[in-house]
Amino acid sequence: MIMTLKILQQHRRFLHLLLQRYFTAVANASKSSVPKVLTCHRDDCVSEIIDVRTPAEYEEDHIPGAINLPVLSNDERITIGTMYSHSKFEARKAGAALISRNIANHIEVYFQSKGTDYSPLIYCWRGGQRSYSMALILAQIGFESFVLEKGYKQYRAGIRREFETLPQMFQYRVISGPTGSGKTRILQALSAQGHQVLDLEGLAKHKGSVLGLWHGETQPSQKYFDSLLCDKLHSFTTSKPVWLESESVRIGSICIHQKFFQHLKTAPRFHVHLPLEERVKHIIRDYPNWIENKEELKTIILKLVNTAGHERVNEWLTLINQGDWEAFVRRMLLEHYDPCYMLSQKKNDLSIVESKHLHLDNLDNDTLTNLVNKIESI
């Protein structure tokens, strides 16, 4: 009996010693052994942002610049979600197995080339198990890893809040003018000489007209457009004006945030005047894909019957069939685009400052460079 008590006491002391060493090790753990929590993704200590949500979630919206390394595929997330509604415990076990396998694959394929200075920020929907699982393993490897507090959900709420205040921090200068007058070319020339330029059509991948969808592209989701716009505004300084093109509130399927759009409607305007024939040449150069895809072009033109009427649309279609592109573009400008532009300007130009006028003979590089050199003094 005495011997048994001695053995138990020895075991108790041994167990106590082990626990002491364990808690001491935890207390003295290096900073890189567990992930840190960040409240904002804009942090200089982060070298890369990783979205571990499914490809479908990522495609709908994500932090600009983030890469997608999903820890669950689209189908796997649906499967685990279905299991979760019946048994949380079973779903957690199955989910842990899938997440572990997927993280292992990412480590083998993606993270092997990363050095000790690599410091990723990882996020999922709510900053929960998906992001923390990857961040913890990376931290245990020796990387300094971070997780975004409350994940994408908090990020999206932040975007909505920022649109209430961020747009009013800047001075805007709007380049206006009818279709084909080279507004985008002027913005490019301004950007090349160091001016702050916001290309809304570039962000939306759409030129804003019935034929405006970028060739071979699809437009981003509304949420991702908002993310891109907010991210671009953060890149500007408030000490210089931001130049952009006059737009309607809709660019294809995308809507410009109302709070932001109100600032554009009241901003000073620089109106471009370009001869009609130069506009025709510019449009033909700018839309080569429609010349190469006549049938697709005709399908879109047919959609204008309700506004332009059958007779006029049939005349446009005849010019397409004949390949008379100059005549087709000229008539489209005069009979469709210019009237639409005038209506848009009446509704959206609310600036109390008198418009300044930019008269151009052509859109040659020298002409645009000279224009940019004197645009502030016009």
ZIQUI-V442545 format. One record per run of one state. SS is the DSSP state (hx for helix, st for strand, lp for the rest). FROM is the first residue (numbers start at 1). TO is the last residue. If there is no record, write none. Layout:
# ZIQUI-V442545
ss;from;to
SS;FROM;TO
SS;FROM;TO
This chain:
# ZIQUI-V442545
ss;from;to
lp;1;1
hx;2;27
lp;28;30
hx;31;33
lp;34;35
st;36;38
lp;39;47
st;48;51
lp;52;54
hx;55;60
lp;61;66
st;67;68
lp;69;73
hx;74;86
lp;87;87
hx;88;109
lp;110;110
hx;111;113
lp;114;119
st;120;123
lp;124;128
hx;129;141
lp;142;145
st;146;148
lp;149;150
hx;151;169
lp;170;171
st;172;176
lp;177;182
hx;183;192
lp;193;195
st;196;198
lp;199;199
hx;200;204
lp;205;205
st;206;206
lp;207;212
st;213;213
lp;214;221
hx;222;234
lp;235;241
st;242;245
lp;246;249
st;250;251
lp;252;253
st;254;255
lp;256;257
hx;258;265
lp;266;267
st;268;274
lp;275;275
hx;276;286
lp;287;287
hx;288;292
lp;293;293
hx;294;302
lp;303;304
hx;305;308
lp;309;309
hx;310;322
lp;323;324
hx;325;348
lp;349;355
st;356;360
lp;361;364
hx;365;377
lp;378;378
